[in-house]
């Protein structure tokens, strides 16, 4: 089921984000962008999990929409970190690929939910 796939992928992604945050904080001494990345990157999965207990179909879509926005924001912070050479192009490509995969899953799920009116 797509919902379980998103839970798994967003959890694995959050772990990668946490590890990247620790690396940026400890090795690169970067604290501003990395804290923003940590907040948005871990919020994706938190909102996906929150959707499980949504009060309505619209609330479910809303939680997924918040996750989508957080995913987009995370993509932005990753790009800035790459452009300012805090992370290498290879590191960026690897983690951003995961971010874009989650973004595409969320987008497809939201569109489907809006079209057929059923929460998973």
Biopython code that builds the backbone (N, CA, C, O; Angstrom):
import numpy as np
from Bio.PDB.StructureBuilder import StructureBuilder

atoms = [
    (1, "UNK", "N", (0.842, -1.190, 0.000)),
    (1, "UNK", "CA", (0.000, 0.000, 0.000)),
    (1, "UNK", "C", (0.881, 1.246, 0.000)),
    (1, "UNK", "O", (1.922, 1.278, 0.656)),
    (2, "UNK", "N", (0.467, 2.253, -0.726)),
    (2, "UNK", "CA", (1.252, 3.471, -0.885)),
    (2, "UNK", "C", (1.512, 4.179, 0.446)),
    (2, "UNK", "O", (2.584, 4.749, 0.651)),
    (3, "UNK", "N", (0.525, 4.141, 1.351)),
    (3, "UNK", "CA", (0.673, 4.813, 2.639)),
    (3, "UNK", "C", (1.835, 4.215, 3.433)),
    (3, "UNK", "O", (2.649, 4.951, 3.989)),
    (4, "UNK", "N", (1.916, 2.873, 3.487)),
    (4, "UNK", "CA", (3.014, 2.228, 4.197)),
    (4, "UNK", "C", (4.352, 2.521, 3.532)),
    (4, "UNK", "O", (5.356, 2.714, 4.217)),
    (5, "UNK", "N", (4.374, 2.558, 2.218)),
    (5, "UNK", "CA", (5.587, 2.886, 1.480)),
    (5, "UNK", "C", (6.055, 4.294, 1.844)),
    (5, "UNK", "O", (7.248, 4.520, 2.045)),
    (6, "UNK", "N", (5.137, 5.222, 1.927)),
    (6, "UNK", "CA", (5.501, 6.593, 2.285)),
    (6, "UNK", "C", (5.996, 6.679, 3.726)),
    (6, "UNK", "O", (6.929, 7.425, 4.022)),
    (7, "UNK", "N", (5.372, 5.918, 4.618)),
    (7, "UNK", "CA", (5.845, 5.898, 6.008)),
    (7, "UNK", "C", (7.278, 5.397, 6.071)),
    (7, "UNK", "O", (8.127, 5.995, 6.732)),
    (8, "UNK", "N", (7.542, 4.296, 5.377)),
    (8, "UNK", "CA", (8.890, 3.721, 5.376)),
    (8, "UNK", "C", (9.900, 4.678, 4.756)),
    (8, "UNK", "O", (10.960, 4.928, 5.331)),
    (9, "UNK", "N", (9.575, 5.207, 3.593)),
    (9, "UNK", "CA", (10.512, 6.093, 2.893)),
    (9, "UNK", "C", (10.747, 7.387, 3.676)),
    (9, "UNK", "O", (11.877, 7.872, 3.746)),
    (10, "UNK", "N", (9.697, 7.941, 4.259)),
    (10, "UNK", "CA", (9.865, 9.189, 5.004)),
    (10, "UNK", "C", (10.651, 8.965, 6.295)),
    (10, "UNK", "O", (11.381, 9.852, 6.736)),
    (11, "UNK", "N", (10.507, 7.794, 6.899)),
    (11, "UNK", "CA", (11.283, 7.482, 8.103)),
    (11, "UNK", "C", (12.756, 7.316, 7.758)),
    (11, "UNK", "O", (13.623, 7.866, 8.437)),
    (12, "UNK", "N", (13.041, 6.556, 6.699)),
    (12, "UNK", "CA", (14.437, 6.391, 6.269)),
    (12, "UNK", "C", (15.046, 7.744, 5.871)),
    (12, "UNK", "O", (16.212, 8.022, 6.150)),
    (13, "UNK", "N", (14.236, 8.567, 5.220)),
    (13, "UNK", "CA", (14.707, 9.892, 4.817)),
    (13, "UNK", "C", (15.004, 10.749, 6.049)),
    (13, "UNK", "O", (16.024, 11.437, 6.089)),
    (14, "UNK", "N", (14.136, 10.713, 7.041)),
    (14, "UNK", "CA", (14.346, 11.485, 8.271)),
    (14, "UNK", "C", (15.649, 11.068, 8.954)),
    (14, "UNK", "O", (16.376, 11.911, 9.478)),
    (15, "UNK", "N", (15.935, 9.784, 8.948)),
    (15, "UNK", "CA", (17.184, 9.295, 9.546)),
    (15, "UNK", "C", (18.384, 9.844, 8.776)),
    (15, "UNK", "O", (19.377, 10.249, 9.380)),
    (16, "UNK", "N", (18.296, 9.857, 7.451)),
    (16, "UNK", "CA", (19.380, 10.436, 6.642)),
    (16, "UNK", "C", (19.543, 11.926, 6.947)),
    (16, "UNK", "O", (20.663, 12.429, 7.038)),
    (17, "UNK", "N", (18.431, 12.617, 7.103)),
    (17, "UNK", "CA", (18.473, 14.053, 7.411)),
    (17, "UNK", "C", (19.116, 14.284, 8.781)),
    (17, "UNK", "O", (19.939, 15.186, 8.935)),
    (18, "UNK", "N", (18.748, 13.481, 9.762)),
    (18, "UNK", "CA", (19.330, 13.613, 11.108)),
    (18, "UNK", "C", (20.838, 13.388, 11.050)),
    (18, "UNK", "O", (21.606, 14.139, 11.651)),
    (19, "UNK", "N", (21.257, 12.355, 10.328)),
    (19, "UNK", "CA", (22.692, 12.083, 10.203)),
    (19, "UNK", "C", (23.420, 13.199, 9.457)),
    (19, "UNK", "O", (24.545, 13.551, 9.810)),
    (20, "UNK", "N", (22.782, 13.754, 8.432)),
    (20, "UNK", "CA", (23.378, 14.882, 7.714)),
    (20, "UNK", "C", (23.477, 16.097, 8.630)),
    (20, "UNK", "O", (24.480, 16.809, 8.616)),
    (21, "UNK", "N", (22.445, 16.331, 9.420)),
    (21, "UNK", "CA", (22.468, 17.441, 10.375)),
    (21, "UNK", "C", (23.646, 17.298, 11.340)),
    (21, "UNK", "O", (24.380, 18.257, 11.579)),
    (22, "UNK", "N", (23.822, 16.097, 11.892)),
    (22, "UNK", "CA", (24.923, 15.873, 12.836)),
    (22, "UNK", "C", (26.275, 16.120, 12.167)),
    (22, "UNK", "O", (27.175, 16.707, 12.768)),
    (23, "UNK", "N", (26.409, 15.669, 10.926)),
    (23, "UNK", "CA", (27.647, 15.889, 10.171)),
    (23, "UNK", "C", (27.886, 17.384, 9.948)),
    (23, "UNK", "O", (28.993, 17.878, 10.165)),
    (24, "UNK", "N", (26.862, 18.090, 9.522)),
    (24, "UNK", "CA", (27.004, 19.525, 9.265)),
    (24, "UNK", "C", (27.333, 20.290, 10.543)),
    (24, "UNK", "O", (28.157, 21.205, 10.533)),
    (25, "UNK", "N", (26.697, 19.916, 11.620)),
    (25, "UNK", "CA", (26.918, 20.589, 12.904)),
    (25, "UNK", "C", (28.318, 20.287, 13.446)),
    (25, "UNK", "O", (29.039, 21.193, 13.865)),
    (26, "UNK", "N", (28.693, 19.009, 13.433)),
    (26, "UNK", "CA", (29.945, 18.605, 14.072)),
    (26, "UNK", "C", (31.180, 18.814, 13.196)),
    (26, "UNK", "O", (32.221, 19.249, 13.689)),
    (27, "UNK", "N", (31.074, 18.515, 11.925)),
    (27, "UNK", "CA", (32.250, 18.566, 11.038)),
    (27, "UNK", "C", (32.375, 19.874, 10.270)),
    (27, "UNK", "O", (33.484, 20.364, 10.057)),
    (28, "UNK", "N", (31.271, 20.431, 9.861)),
    (28, "UNK", "CA", (31.301, 21.660, 9.059)),
    (28, "UNK", "C", (30.999, 22.907, 9.886)),
    (28, "UNK", "O", (31.152, 24.030, 9.404)),
    (29, "UNK", "N", (30.570, 22.706, 11.129)),
    (29, "UNK", "CA", (30.234, 23.813, 12.036)),
    (29, "UNK", "C", (29.152, 24.725, 11.471)),
    (29, "UNK", "O", (29.147, 25.931, 11.715)),
    (30, "UNK", "N", (28.241, 24.134, 10.717)),
    (30, "UNK", "CA", (27.129, 24.877, 10.123)),
    (30, "UNK", "C", (25.895, 24.621, 10.980)),
    (30, "UNK", "O", (25.536, 23.467, 11.216)),
    (31, "UNK", "N", (25.244, 25.680, 11.449)),
    (31, "UNK", "CA", (24.101, 25.481, 12.344)),
    (31, "UNK", "C", (22.803, 26.111, 11.853)),
    (31, "UNK", "O", (21.728, 25.691, 12.283)),
    (32, "UNK", "N", (22.863, 27.078, 10.988)),
    (32, "UNK", "CA", (21.648, 27.789, 10.578)),
    (32, "UNK", "C", (20.846, 26.982, 9.559)),
    (32, "UNK", "O", (19.705, 26.604, 9.826)),
    (33, "UNK", "N", (21.433, 26.720, 8.405)),
    (33, "UNK", "CA", (20.729, 25.961, 7.366)),
    (33, "UNK", "C", (20.422, 24.544, 7.829)),
    (33, "UNK", "O", (19.358, 24.003, 7.529)),
    (34, "UNK", "N", (21.354, 23.948, 8.560)),
    (34, "UNK", "CA", (21.167, 22.558, 8.984)),
    (34, "UNK", "C", (19.989, 22.405, 9.944)),
    (34, "UNK", "O", (19.302, 21.383, 9.915)),
    (35, "UNK", "N", (19.748, 23.394, 10.784)),
    (35, "UNK", "CA", (18.585, 23.317, 11.683)),
    (35, "UNK", "C", (17.282, 23.420, 10.899)),
    (35, "UNK", "O", (16.305, 22.742, 11.216)),
    (36, "UNK", "N", (17.270, 24.262, 9.885)),
    (36, "UNK", "CA", (16.085, 24.372, 9.027)),
    (36, "UNK", "C", (15.849, 23.049, 8.296)),
    (36, "UNK", "O", (14.719, 22.571, 8.193)),
    (37, "UNK", "N", (16.937, 22.473, 7.794)),
    (37, "UNK", "CA", (16.855, 21.182, 7.111)),
    (37, "UNK", "C", (16.330, 20.105, 8.054)),
    (37, "UNK", "O", (15.471, 19.309, 7.674)),
    (38, "UNK", "N", (16.842, 20.078, 9.273)),
    (38, "UNK", "CA", (16.407, 19.091, 10.262)),
    (38, "UNK", "C", (14.911, 19.222, 10.540)),
    (38, "UNK", "O", (14.190, 18.225, 10.585)),
    (39, "UNK", "N", (14.457, 20.446, 10.725)),
    (39, "UNK", "CA", (13.045, 20.674, 11.031)),
    (39, "UNK", "C", (12.147, 20.223, 9.882)),
    (39, "UNK", "O", (11.203, 19.462, 10.091)),
    (40, "UNK", "N", (12.441, 20.690, 8.675)),
    (40, "UNK", "CA", (11.563, 20.352, 7.548)),
    (40, "UNK", "C", (11.701, 18.891, 7.132)),
    (40, "UNK", "O", (10.711, 18.245, 6.792)),
    (41, "UNK", "N", (12.921, 18.372, 7.158)),
    (41, "UNK", "CA", (13.152, 16.998, 6.703)),
    (41, "UNK", "C", (12.546, 15.935, 7.599)),
    (41, "UNK", "O", (12.162, 14.868, 7.121)),
    (42, "UNK", "N", (12.456, 16.214, 8.900)),
    (42, "UNK", "CA", (11.830, 15.250, 9.808)),
    (42, "UNK", "C", (10.320, 15.472, 9.913)),
    (42, "UNK", "O", (9.585, 14.572, 10.321)),
    (43, "UNK", "N", (9.869, 16.646, 9.552)),
    (43, "UNK", "CA", (8.442, 16.957, 9.603)),
    (43, "UNK", "C", (7.636, 16.207, 8.544)),
    (43, "UNK", "O", (6.440, 15.974, 8.721)),
    (44, "UNK", "N", (8.282, 15.833, 7.453)),
    (44, "UNK", "CA", (7.588, 15.113, 6.375)),
    (44, "UNK", "C", (6.939, 13.851, 6.927)),
    (44, "UNK", "O", (5.731, 13.656, 6.796)),
    (45, "UNK", "N", (7.737, 13.008, 7.535)),
    (45, "UNK", "CA", (7.231, 11.747, 8.081)),
    (45, "UNK", "C", (6.282, 11.944, 9.249)),
    (45, "UNK", "O", (5.331, 11.181, 9.420)),
    (46, "UNK", "N", (6.540, 12.972, 10.054)),
    (46, "UNK", "CA", (5.663, 13.235, 11.200)),
    (46, "UNK", "C", (4.244, 13.541, 10.734)),
    (46, "UNK", "O", (3.277, 13.061, 11.327)),
    (47, "UNK", "N", (4.117, 14.327, 9.687)),
    (47, "UNK", "CA", (2.785, 14.664, 9.169)),
    (47, "UNK", "C", (2.131, 13.492, 8.451)),
    (47, "UNK", "O", (0.910, 13.344, 8.494)),
    (48, "UNK", "N", (2.928, 12.659, 7.792)),
    (48, "UNK", "CA", (2.374, 11.449, 7.172)),
    (48, "UNK", "C", (1.799, 10.545, 8.255)),
    (48, "UNK", "O", (0.721, 9.976, 8.081)),
    (49, "UNK", "N", (2.506, 10.409, 9.362)),
    (49, "UNK", "CA", (2.015, 9.577, 10.465)),
    (49, "UNK", "C", (0.805, 10.214, 11.149)),
    (49, "UNK", "O", (-0.115, 9.516, 11.576)),
    (50, "UNK", "N", (0.814, 11.521, 11.248)),
    (50, "UNK", "CA", (-0.320, 12.226, 11.832)),
    (50, "UNK", "C", (-1.594, 12.009, 11.019)),
    (50, "UNK", "O", (-2.692, 11.975, 11.574)),
    (51, "UNK", "N", (-1.444, 11.866, 9.725)),
    (51, "UNK", "CA", (-2.601, 11.677, 8.841)),
    (51, "UNK", "C", (-3.370, 10.405, 9.172)),
    (51, "UNK", "O", (-4.565, 10.311, 8.891)),
    (52, "UNK", "N", (-2.703, 9.436, 9.762)),
    (52, "UNK", "CA", (-3.365, 8.183, 10.140)),
    (52, "UNK", "C", (-4.540, 8.462, 11.077)),
    (52, "UNK", "O", (-5.547, 7.754, 11.047)),
    (53, "UNK", "N", (-4.409, 9.484, 11.896)),
    (53, "UNK", "CA", (-5.454, 9.820, 12.863)),
    (53, "UNK", "C", (-6.226, 11.078, 12.460)),
    (53, "UNK", "O", (-6.757, 11.793, 13.310)),
    (54, "UNK", "N", (-6.278, 11.329, 11.183)),
    (54, "UNK", "CA", (-7.013, 12.492, 10.685)),
    (54, "UNK", "C", (-8.477, 12.409, 11.098)),
    (54, "UNK", "O", (-9.049, 11.323, 11.199)),
    (55, "UNK", "N", (-9.061, 13.550, 11.329)),
    (55, "UNK", "CA", (-10.450, 13.619, 11.771)),
    (55, "UNK", "C", (-11.442, 13.512, 10.622)),
    (55, "UNK", "O", (-12.626, 13.255, 10.840)),
    (56, "UNK", "N", (-10.963, 13.709, 9.409)),
    (56, "UNK", "CA", (-11.838, 13.637, 8.244)),
    (56, "UNK", "C", (-10.987, 13.411, 6.998)),
    (56, "UNK", "O", (-9.758, 13.450, 7.043)),
    (57, "UNK", "N", (-11.674, 13.177, 5.897)),
    (57, "UNK", "CA", (-10.990, 13.018, 4.614)),
    (57, "UNK", "C", (-10.203, 14.284, 4.270)),
    (57, "UNK", "O", (-9.062, 14.207, 3.814)),
    (58, "UNK", "N", (-10.814, 15.439, 4.488)),
    (58, "UNK", "CA", (-10.136, 16.705, 4.195)),
    (58, "UNK", "C", (-8.932, 16.928, 5.107)),
    (58, "UNK", "O", (-7.912, 17.462, 4.672)),
    (59, "UNK", "N", (-9.051, 16.523, 6.365)),
    (59, "UNK", "CA", (-7.932, 16.636, 7.300)),
    (59, "UNK", "C", (-6.785, 15.728, 6.859)),
    (59, "UNK", "O", (-5.617, 16.102, 6.965)),
    (60, "UNK", "N", (-7.119, 14.538, 6.367)),
    (60, "UNK", "CA", (-6.116, 13.601, 5.856)),
    (60, "UNK", "C", (-5.347, 14.239, 4.696)),
    (60, "UNK", "O", (-4.116, 14.212, 4.670)),
    (61, "UNK", "N", (-6.072, 14.804, 3.751)),
    (61, "UNK", "CA", (-5.442, 15.474, 2.605)),
    (61, "UNK", "C", (-4.585, 16.645, 3.090)),
    (61, "UNK", "O", (-3.491, 16.882, 2.578)),
    (62, "UNK", "N", (-5.097, 17.366, 4.075)),
    (62, "UNK", "CA", (-4.362, 18.512, 4.615)),
    (62, "UNK", "C", (-3.020, 18.080, 5.208)),
    (62, "UNK", "O", (-2.005, 18.738, 4.979)),
    (63, "UNK", "N", (-3.007, 16.987, 5.963)),
    (63, "UNK", "CA", (-1.757, 16.488, 6.560)),
    (63, "UNK", "C", (-0.763, 16.105, 5.473)),
    (63, "UNK", "O", (0.425, 16.409, 5.580)),
    (64, "UNK", "N", (-1.239, 15.445, 4.437)),
    (64, "UNK", "CA", (-0.363, 15.077, 3.328)),
    (64, "UNK", "C", (0.130, 16.323, 2.594)),
    (64, "UNK", "O", (1.269, 16.365, 2.127)),
    (65, "UNK", "N", (-0.724, 17.326, 2.496)),
    (65, "UNK", "CA", (-0.326, 18.576, 1.842)),
    (65, "UNK", "C", (0.761, 19.293, 2.637)),
    (65, "UNK", "O", (1.671, 19.884, 2.056)),
    (66, "UNK", "N", (0.669, 19.242, 3.953)),
    (66, "UNK", "CA", (1.722, 19.815, 4.794)),
    (66, "UNK", "C", (3.027, 19.058, 4.556)),
    (66, "UNK", "O", (4.089, 19.669, 4.436)),
    (67, "UNK", "N", (2.947, 17.733, 4.490)),
    (67, "UNK", "CA", (4.139, 16.929, 4.202)),
    (67, "UNK", "C", (4.756, 17.319, 2.866)),
    (67, "UNK", "O", (5.977, 17.403, 2.737)),
    (68, "UNK", "N", (3.912, 17.552, 1.884)),
    (68, "UNK", "CA", (4.388, 17.957, 0.558)),
    (68, "UNK", "C", (5.135, 19.294, 0.634)),
    (68, "UNK", "O", (6.195, 19.453, 0.029)),
    (69, "UNK", "N", (4.580, 20.239, 1.372)),
    (69, "UNK", "CA", (5.231, 21.543, 1.527)),
    (69, "UNK", "C", (6.567, 21.411, 2.250)),
    (69, "UNK", "O", (7.547, 22.054, 1.875)),
    (70, "UNK", "N", (6.603, 20.579, 3.285)),
    (70, "UNK", "CA", (7.847, 20.362, 4.025)),
    (70, "UNK", "C", (8.891, 19.687, 3.142)),
    (70, "UNK", "O", (10.083, 19.976, 3.248)),
    (71, "UNK", "N", (8.443, 18.799, 2.282)),
    (71, "UNK", "CA", (9.338, 18.116, 1.355)),
    (71, "UNK", "C", (9.941, 19.118, 0.367)),
    (71, "UNK", "O", (11.137, 19.073, 0.078)),
    (72, "UNK", "N", (9.121, 19.999, -0.133)),
    (72, "UNK", "CA", (9.599, 21.037, -1.048)),
    (72, "UNK", "C", (10.593, 21.961, -0.348)),
    (72, "UNK", "O", (11.609, 22.343, -0.931)),
    (73, "UNK", "N", (10.303, 22.314, 0.882)),
    (73, "UNK", "CA", (11.217, 23.158, 1.654)),
    (73, "UNK", "C", (12.550, 22.441, 1.887)),
    (73, "UNK", "O", (13.616, 23.050, 1.791)),
    (74, "UNK", "N", (12.479, 21.165, 2.188)),
    (74, "UNK", "CA", (13.690, 20.372, 2.401)),
    (74, "UNK", "C", (14.545, 20.350, 1.145)),
    (74, "UNK", "O", (15.769, 20.461, 1.209)),
    (75, "UNK", "N", (13.885, 20.205, 0.005)),
    (75, "UNK", "CA", (14.601, 20.231, -1.273)),
    (75, "UNK", "C", (15.363, 21.555, -1.423)),
    (75, "UNK", "O", (16.494, 21.567, -1.909)),
    (76, "UNK", "N", (14.759, 22.643, -1.016)),
    (76, "UNK", "CA", (15.385, 23.964, -1.084)),
    (76, "UNK", "C", (16.630, 24.041, -0.193)),
    (76, "UNK", "O", (17.681, 24.505, -0.635)),
    (77, "UNK", "N", (16.511, 23.586, 1.065)),
    (77, "UNK", "CA", (17.658, 23.642, 1.977)),
    (77, "UNK", "C", (18.801, 22.768, 1.473)),
    (77, "UNK", "O", (19.969, 23.144, 1.578)),
    (78, "UNK", "N", (18.468, 21.611, 0.930)),
    (78, "UNK", "CA", (19.503, 20.738, 0.367)),
    (78, "UNK", "C", (20.230, 21.442, -0.779)),
    (78, "UNK", "O", (21.455, 21.384, -0.880)),
    (79, "UNK", "N", (19.468, 22.098, -1.629)),
    (79, "UNK", "CA", (20.053, 22.824, -2.758)),
    (79, "UNK", "C", (20.998, 23.928, -2.267)),
    (79, "UNK", "O", (22.099, 24.089, -2.794)),
    (80, "UNK", "N", (20.565, 24.676, -1.267)),
    (80, "UNK", "CA", (21.422, 25.737, -0.731)),
    (80, "UNK", "C", (22.704, 25.168, -0.129)),
    (80, "UNK", "O", (23.783, 25.733, -0.305)),
    (81, "UNK", "N", (22.581, 24.052, 0.577)),
    (81, "UNK", "CA", (23.766, 23.428, 1.162)),
    (81, "UNK", "C", (24.735, 22.958, 0.080)),
    (81, "UNK", "O", (25.951, 23.039, 0.252)),
    (82, "UNK", "N", (24.204, 22.477, -1.009)),
    (82, "UNK", "CA", (25.049, 22.032, -2.122)),
    (82, "UNK", "C", (25.684, 23.232, -2.819)),
    (82, "UNK", "O", (26.873, 23.208, -3.135)),
    (83, "UNK", "N", (24.913, 24.262, -3.056)),
    (83, "UNK", "CA", (25.418, 25.445, -3.749)),
    (83, "UNK", "C", (26.470, 26.205, -2.939)),
    (83, "UNK", "O", (27.322, 26.886, -3.511)),
    (84, "UNK", "N", (26.413, 26.089, -1.627)),
    (84, "UNK", "CA", (27.393, 26.754, -0.761)),
    (84, "UNK", "C", (28.514, 25.808, -0.343)),
    (84, "UNK", "O", (29.339, 26.141, 0.508)),
    (85, "UNK", "N", (28.530, 24.636, -0.948)),
    (85, "UNK", "CA", (29.584, 23.631, -0.783)),
    (85, "UNK", "C", (29.703, 23.060, 0.627)),
    (85, "UNK", "O", (30.778, 22.625, 1.041)),
    (86, "UNK", "N", (28.596, 23.065, 1.355)),
    (86, "UNK", "CA", (28.580, 22.353, 2.632)),
    (86, "UNK", "C", (28.425, 20.855, 2.403)),
    (86, "UNK", "O", (28.905, 20.044, 3.196)),
    (87, "UNK", "N", (27.752, 20.495, 1.314)),
    (87, "UNK", "CA", (27.679, 19.089, 0.915)),
    (87, "UNK", "C", (28.144, 18.986, -0.536)),
    (87, "UNK", "O", (27.992, 19.918, -1.326)),
    (88, "UNK", "N", (28.711, 17.835, -0.857)),
    (88, "UNK", "CA", (29.227, 17.622, -2.211)),
    (88, "UNK", "C", (28.076, 17.394, -3.189)),
    (88, "UNK", "O", (26.938, 17.151, -2.789)),
    (89, "UNK", "N", (28.395, 17.477, -4.458)),
    (89, "UNK", "CA", (27.395, 17.195, -5.489)),
    (89, "UNK", "C", (26.865, 15.773, -5.354)),
    (89, "UNK", "O", (25.672, 15.533, -5.539)),
    (90, "UNK", "N", (27.742, 14.835, -5.033)),
    (90, "UNK", "CA", (27.338, 13.432, -4.879)),
    (90, "UNK", "C", (26.390, 13.253, -3.691)),
    (90, "UNK", "O", (25.381, 12.555, -3.793)),
    (91, "UNK", "N", (26.722, 13.885, -2.571)),
    (91, "UNK", "CA", (25.849, 13.812, -1.392)),
    (91, "UNK", "C", (24.487, 14.422, -1.712)),
    (91, "UNK", "O", (23.442, 13.875, -1.360)),
    (92, "UNK", "N", (24.528, 15.553, -2.378)),
    (92, "UNK", "CA", (23.291, 16.233, -2.749)),
    (92, "UNK", "C", (22.432, 15.355, -3.650)),
    (92, "UNK", "O", (21.243, 15.178, -3.387)),
    (93, "UNK", "N", (23.015, 14.809, -4.698)),
    (93, "UNK", "CA", (22.256, 13.976, -5.642)),
    (93, "UNK", "C", (21.631, 12.781, -4.938)),
    (93, "UNK", "O", (20.480, 12.433, -5.202)),
    (94, "UNK", "N", (22.376, 12.161, -4.057)),
    (94, "UNK", "CA", (21.878, 10.977, -3.362)),
    (94, "UNK", "C", (20.665, 11.289, -2.485)),
    (94, "UNK", "O", (19.625, 10.639, -2.598)),
    (95, "UNK", "N", (20.804, 12.276, -1.622)),
    (95, "UNK", "CA", (19.711, 12.573, -0.689)),
    (95, "UNK", "C", (18.567, 13.310, -1.382)),
    (95, "UNK", "O", (17.406, 13.128, -1.016)),
    (96, "UNK", "N", (18.880, 14.136, -2.376)),
    (96, "UNK", "CA", (17.824, 14.845, -3.089)),
    (96, "UNK", "C", (16.979, 13.885, -3.930)),
    (96, "UNK", "O", (15.783, 14.114, -4.114)),
    (97, "UNK", "N", (17.584, 12.824, -4.434)),
    (97, "UNK", "CA", (16.823, 11.806, -5.165)),
    (97, "UNK", "C", (15.755, 11.203, -4.259)),
    (97, "UNK", "O", (14.617, 10.999, -4.682)),
    (98, "UNK", "N", (16.123, 10.920, -3.015)),
    (98, "UNK", "CA", (15.144, 10.398, -2.051)),
    (98, "UNK", "C", (14.051, 11.424, -1.778)),
    (98, "UNK", "O", (12.872, 11.080, -1.696)),
    (99, "UNK", "N", (14.444, 12.671, -1.638)),
    (99, "UNK", "CA", (13.489, 13.746, -1.382)),
    (99, "UNK", "C", (12.486, 13.863, -2.528)),
    (99, "UNK", "O", (11.281, 13.964, -2.297)),
    (100, "UNK", "N", (12.986, 13.849, -3.756)),
    (100, "UNK", "CA", (12.107, 13.968, -4.927)),
    (100, "UNK", "C", (11.182, 12.764, -5.070)),
    (100, "UNK", "O", (10.046, 12.902, -5.522)),
    (101, "UNK", "N", (11.662, 11.597, -4.689)),
    (101, "UNK", "CA", (10.818, 10.402, -4.745)),
    (101, "UNK", "C", (9.631, 10.537, -3.789)),
    (101, "UNK", "O", (8.499, 10.216, -4.150)),
    (102, "UNK", "N", (9.892, 11.005, -2.587)),
    (102, "UNK", "CA", (8.816, 11.222, -1.617)),
    (102, "UNK", "C", (7.876, 12.311, -2.119)),
    (102, "UNK", "O", (6.658, 12.184, -1.997)),
    (103, "UNK", "N", (8.427, 13.369, -2.677)),
    (103, "UNK", "CA", (7.619, 14.463, -3.216)),
    (103, "UNK", "C", (6.665, 13.957, -4.297)),
    (103, "UNK", "O", (5.493, 14.334, -4.321)),
    (104, "UNK", "N", (7.159, 13.115, -5.178)),
    (104, "UNK", "CA", (6.316, 12.559, -6.246)),
    (104, "UNK", "C", (5.235, 11.640, -5.685)),
    (104, "UNK", "O", (4.093, 11.675, -6.145)),
    (105, "UNK", "N", (5.582, 10.821, -4.699)),
    (105, "UNK", "CA", (4.583, 9.950, -4.069)),
    (105, "UNK", "C", (3.487, 10.771, -3.402)),
    (105, "UNK", "O", (2.302, 10.475, -3.550)),
    (106, "UNK", "N", (3.887, 11.795, -2.674)),
    (106, "UNK", "CA", (2.908, 12.656, -2.006)),
    (106, "UNK", "C", (2.007, 13.356, -3.012)),
    (106, "UNK", "O", (0.790, 13.399, -2.835)),
    (107, "UNK", "N", (2.595, 13.899, -4.058)),
    (107, "UNK", "CA", (1.817, 14.600, -5.083)),
    (107, "UNK", "C", (0.791, 13.671, -5.712)),
    (107, "UNK", "O", (-0.379, 14.031, -5.841)),
    (108, "UNK", "N", (1.222, 12.482, -6.104)),
    (108, "UNK", "CA", (0.309, 11.519, -6.736)),
    (108, "UNK", "C", (-0.804, 11.106, -5.784)),
    (108, "UNK", "O", (-1.958, 10.978, -6.193)),
    (109, "UNK", "N", (-0.466, 10.900, -4.525)),
    (109, "UNK", "CA", (-1.471, 10.486, -3.541)),
    (109, "UNK", "C", (-2.485, 11.593, -3.300)),
    (109, "UNK", "O", (-3.685, 11.325, -3.238)),
    (110, "UNK", "N", (-2.029, 12.818, -3.164)),
    (110, "UNK", "CA", (-2.941, 13.945, -2.936)),
    (110, "UNK", "C", (-3.886, 14.113, -4.116)),
    (110, "UNK", "O", (-5.087, 14.304, -3.922)),
    (111, "UNK", "N", (-3.367, 14.046, -5.323)),
    (111, "UNK", "CA", (-4.211, 14.167, -6.520)),
    (111, "UNK", "C", (-5.259, 13.062, -6.532)),
    (111, "UNK", "O", (-6.434, 13.318, -6.796)),
    (112, "UNK", "N", (-4.837, 11.841, -6.249)),
    (112, "UNK", "CA", (-5.768, 10.706, -6.243)),
    (112, "UNK", "C", (-6.843, 10.888, -5.174)),
    (112, "UNK", "O", (-8.023, 10.644, -5.426)),
    (113, "UNK", "N", (-6.436, 11.315, -3.986)),
    (113, "UNK", "CA", (-7.398, 11.514, -2.901)),
    (113, "UNK", "C", (-8.402, 12.609, -3.228)),
    (113, "UNK", "O", (-9.586, 12.489, -2.913)),
    (114, "UNK", "N", (-7.935, 13.659, -3.849)),
    (114, "UNK", "CA", (-8.843, 14.749, -4.218)),
    (114, "UNK", "C", (-9.812, 14.321, -5.317)),
    (114, "UNK", "O", (-10.951, 14.785, -5.362)),
    (115, "UNK", "N", (-9.360, 13.442, -6.195)),
    (115, "UNK", "CA", (-10.205, 12.999, -7.308)),
    (115, "UNK", "C", (-11.244, 11.963, -6.917)),
    (115, "UNK", "O", (-12.366, 11.986, -7.423)),
    (116, "UNK", "N", (-10.878, 11.045, -6.009)),
    (116, "UNK", "CA", (-11.850, 9.989, -5.711)),
    (116, "UNK", "C", (-12.488, 10.097, -4.336)),
    (116, "UNK", "O", (-13.406, 9.340, -4.021)),
    (117, "UNK", "N", (-12.019, 11.025, -3.515)),
    (117, "UNK", "CA", (-12.694, 11.281, -2.251)),
    (117, "UNK", "C", (-12.561, 10.217, -1.189)),
    (117, "UNK", "O", (-13.342, 10.211, -0.238)),
    (118, "UNK", "N", (-11.596, 9.309, -1.311)),
    (118, "UNK", "CA", (-11.418, 8.257, -0.308)),
    (118, "UNK", "C", (-10.041, 8.342, 0.319)),
    (118, "UNK", "O", (-9.032, 8.402, -0.383)),
    (119, "UNK", "N", (-10.005, 8.348, 1.637)),
    (119, "UNK", "CA", (-8.723, 8.272, 2.344)),
    (119, "UNK", "C", (-8.273, 6.824, 2.357)),
    (119, "UNK", "O", (-9.106, 5.920, 2.416)),
    (120, "UNK", "N", (-6.942, 6.581, 2.302)),
    (120, "UNK", "CA", (-6.460, 5.191, 2.315)),
    (120, "UNK", "C", (-6.742, 4.493, 3.624)),
    (120, "UNK", "O", (-6.397, 3.322, 3.786)),
]
sb = StructureBuilder()
sb.init_structure("model")
sb.init_model(0)
sb.init_chain("A")
sb.init_seg("    ")
for serial, (resi, resn, name, xyz) in enumerate(atoms, 1):
    if name == "N":
        sb.init_residue(resn, " ", resi, " ")
    sb.init_atom(name, np.array(xyz, "f"), 0.0, 1.0, " ", f" {name:<3s}", serial, name[0])
structure = sb.get_structure()
